C-alpha cells in the first residue's frame, strides 16, 4: 500500500534518494507537541460544526494524547518515507482509529498546519527566552548591588573616558536585555495570529469555525487572508532577528569581559567553573565560555541571513523551500538559549577585582571632562574650557602627573580667583559625585534606577 498521504494520484513509489532529500522529520519532530495541540483544537472544532461526531472528536483527541506519550517514551518509529512530523502523527492516528483517523485532515492542509505548529512552538520559545533574559537581568542587578559604590573607568574607543559607578555599568546591560524582552513581546503579537483554517491556499468550502480554533489555541486573532498565510514567515524572521540582536548584545558583553579578564586589565575574577585550562600551559585559565558566546553569535546572525535568502524570491503561497526555515529557527533559538543559560550563573559568580581597579583609577584623566564642565559652570565658554583643559592634560603628560598635582598657578591662569575651588574638585571620586543629569552615573540617580529595577524584576 502506498504510505503517502497523497498516494492516490501516483502509480510509482518515490525514489529512495528523493525521500532522503525531501524529508524534514529529522528536524521537525520537535514540533510534535504543538502539532498535536493544534490537531486537537481542529478536531473539536470539526465536531462543533458537524464534520465529526463528538465521539469521533474525542477519540481523535485522546489518541493524539497517547501518540504524544508514545513519542515521549521513545516508542514512535520515525521514517523518512513519512516525510515530516505531521504525516507521522496522522499515519499513527489512522493506525489506531482507522476511518475516524482518516477524517482529521478535513478542511486542513499541511500548508496551514505546518505554519500553525511552528507559530505555536515559537510562542513557547519566546516565553522561554523571556524567562532566561529576566534571569540574566537579575544576575546583572545582583552584581550592581554587590558592587554598589565601586567606581570603575568608563571607556570610549576602549580609551579611558570618564568614571562611572560599577552599578551604572551593570545596569546598562539590564537596559539592553529589557529592550530584547520588549522586542520579543512585540514579535509575539504577530506570532500569535492563527493560520489554521487557511487550508491549502484559498480556504475551504466546508463550514469550519476558525474563531473557535483561535479561542482553543489562545491565539490573539485569526489570519485574515488565506493566500498570505502559508507563505508568511515574517514572524520567523522577526523572531530570529530578535535572537540575532540578543546574540549580538551577548557577544559585545563577552568581548568586554574577555578583555577585562586579561592580565593587562585584570578587572575580573572569573569563576573557575566557567573557565577552562590549557593542555600544555599549566598556568592558563581561559574565558572559553565568553569566547564561545562571542563566537556563537555568528551562527545566529547567519540564521537570519539564511531566512532572508530563503524567502526573498518566493511567490505566494506555499513553496517547498519553506521547509528549510526550521533548521535555521531551531538552531538560532538553541544557540541563544544556551548562551543565556550559562551567562546568568557566570555573571552571578564573577567579582570585580576592586583593589586592582582602584589602584589604577587615577590614571587616564577620568576627571578631565568634569574639570572642563566646572569651568563652563563658572562662565568659561565651552570651546575655551575644552582647549584650556586640553593644555593642562598636555602639561600633565609632560610632567608625568595627574591634573590635581599641577601647580595652583596653572589653574589660576584659566579661572582667576577660583583655582582652589576647582582643584579641590579634581580626582576621580570628586568627578564621579559631580554628575547630576537624569540617566547619568550620579550616585543618587544610579541608586534610584537600581531600586526601580529590583522592584520591576522581583
Ligand atoms: N514537510 C513540509 C514542511 O515542513 C510540510 C508541508 C508540505 N506541504 C506540501 N504541500 N508539500 O514545510
Boltz pocket constraint, residues with backbone or C-beta under 6 A from the ligand:
constraints:
  - pocket:
      binder: B
      contacts: [[A, 22], [A, 24], [A, 28], [A, 83], [A, 84], [A, 110], [A, 111], [A, 114], [A, 318], [A, 319], [A, 320], [A, 322], [A, 323], [A, 324]]
      max_distance: 6.0
